Amino acid sequence: MSRNFRGLLMVGKTTRPSTEVHDGNENATTGGKTQHPSSAGGARPAAMIRKLKSGGYRLYSRKINPKTGRRRNLGTFTTRAAAEKHERAVQYFKRH
């Protein structure tokens, strides 16, 4: 049984540009950008701070080391606030 797919293919046809008028306010809440669930409501991705069994907090790199397949330990802290402060310092150091 042979089917003719010529009707499904767009052979020799070109698409024309849209003739719709856009005023630039298609999505006023996001400024025309697509929001992703991980960045919705926040300016940067969630910090890689994990609570340890001992009660402390450990800061991990956001990137996975391809050699080991794990995240790099960027420090262990007694409070979450200290870990967040160090994370801000790391981000500043990376960009300056």
C-alpha positions, 0 to 999 in steps of 0.5 A: 500500500503506497501513500502519497505524502505530497500534500503533507510536504511543503515542496516549493512553498515559502512562508510569508512574513506575518502581516500582523501589527505588534505594538511591543506589548505582547506580554507586559509581565515578562517583557516579551521574554519566556519565563522558565519555572526555575527562574520565575520570581527570582533574578538568579537560579537557586543557590546550591546550598544543602543542609548536612546531617550535622546541622551545618550547610555546604555550598556547592558549585552550580556546575558539575565537574565532568571529570568526577561527575559531582559538584565542587565543595565551595565551603561548609558553614554553620548557618545558612546566612553565612553560606548565602553571604559566601555565595554572593562573594563567590559570584562577585569574585567570578565577575570582577 
